[in-house]
Amino acid sequence: MKSFPQPSTLTHSLKNAARRLGFLHVGACPAVSPTGIDAFRDWLAAGYAGEMQYLADRVEAYADPGHVLAGARSIVMLTLPYRTDDARPTAAGQGRVSRYAWGEVDYHDLIHGKLKALKREFQQLSADADIRGVVDTAPLLERDFAQLAGLGWIGKNTLLLNKHAGSLFFLAALLTSIELDYDDPHDASHCGTCTACLDVCPTDAFPAPHVLDATRCISYLTIELRGPIPRDLRPGLGEWVFGCDLCQDVCPWNSKAPQSAEPTFIPQSGSNPLELIPLFDLDDDTFRARFRKSPIWRPRRRGLLRNAAIALGNRPTPTAVPALIKGLNDDEPLIRGASAWALGKYDCDASRQALKNRATLETDPEVIEEIQLGLQERNCRKIAP
């Protein structure tokens, strides 16, 4: 028969080990069906997940943590702060990157390493326990379990909030087959009547408090969406090229968010903000060499240059015209289409001629439409009183 330490003793030791590894908050809860599973199903049915089909494909797995670890009885929920510098103002030709991607590593790699170390300590305390650590890629409603473990409440912008740390942290989970000493759930909400996060969203991505329409969210549009960004949403992106922090920046609780002690989260040179014009000189190999270990790798070159073109169209600067012309003639249709849209915002002979020249060569129907609309927009602007 397997024997395990007392739940209270084991849980206390695990929490101490987690904090030594840099996790700020640690809470334990039972591995039960999450309270938000029905709301999650309704959210998917409403079409708010957009192209993230992998969520719907695993919807039933989200109802039972046993799909993540067979025989799971307990979950240890953890937070890792990532706040470093404040966001710096952007100048012409620069784009904004979400603060969690300013550092030199992908947070998945960093946290997985910490979870492996925590798992090793767990195994020393309880050698027969089954254990698995996960970071936002497994079918687990992390925010629900973090609330159940007492780490905070789910705010109106759908992010987990903590009174002492705001929302500028990553969530991670360690599932185990044994019983732990569970924390009290965090049942109260401390958002009150505040709607700052809802009001600041430039693309109206919140149809109601606690409901996010991902298809309108800047983070989804710049990272998850693989095709062209809808034309009506492009102006709302402003200068964001990877993710968005607006609904967190205005949250009063984030004024209390602690600074991260993790050295790999220190912003790399040129990430806060990001120079956009040089991106158009990167081919696939040089893009990979620069961003492969960063979260910015996720949308790949085609996605990031699409976003860069949109940002340069939202804030035209003459020095960007040669880069956008280069994008207009890129091998990737997604980049050509976004560059055509951007060049339509530039009132200069070079942009008009580039669009006309590309129109004689272009074969992709969507890019042809972008070129035609870009030329029409320039003509309308030219004759406007």
Summary of the structure (lengths in Angstrom):
residues: 385
radius of gyration: 23.2
end to end distance: 86.3
largest distance: 86.3
contacts: 1266
relative contact order: 0.13
helix: 47%
strand: 11%
